[in-house]
Amino acid sequence: MTNEKIKRMLDACYQAKRIREMLPPLPEGIVSSHIRYMDMIQELQKQNDHVKVSDLSDVLNIPRPGVTRTIKEMEKKGLVQKISSPDDGRVTYLSLTEHGKELSEKYNENYFNELLPYLDAISDTEADCMIRTIQKFYDIMCERSIQNDR
């Protein structure tokens, strides 16, 4: 790989960030990470029924303290509720509130369905390649960051 290729990859990341900024405005106090967390909670509930902070942390590859902080914000905004496990009081499960479900559904269905016709020029293969490449690039940069902290 050349320096020029690395620069072009970083430029593409900047463009990806700008694309995210073009998403429709969210309600006051709601940020894109809240939408991402709500999506992931719903996805994990389909697989396992019960979702813990540690599950989100593992899937999103974000340290637990960061996930806990975001969940607290979301709880204050009425998007998420914590439910104690009936079997073990030390275990807390996460669930979307009705408000959280409505917001998630509104954002996902309205916006993403609106985008579909515009993205026909991108094949599933191209999209999958982009996703894998960005994830790999992110993983490499995270590993580099960890090594530099040592």
ZIGIMO-V826948 format. One record per helix or strand of 3 or more residues. SS is the DSSP state (H for helix, E for strand). FROM is the first residue (numbers start at 1). LEN is the number of residues. Records with the same first field share a line. If there is no record, write none. Layout:
BEGIN
SS->FROM-LEN, FROM-LEN
END
This chain:
BEGIN
H->3-19, 32-17, 53-8, 64-13, 98-22, 124-26
E->80-5, 92-5
END
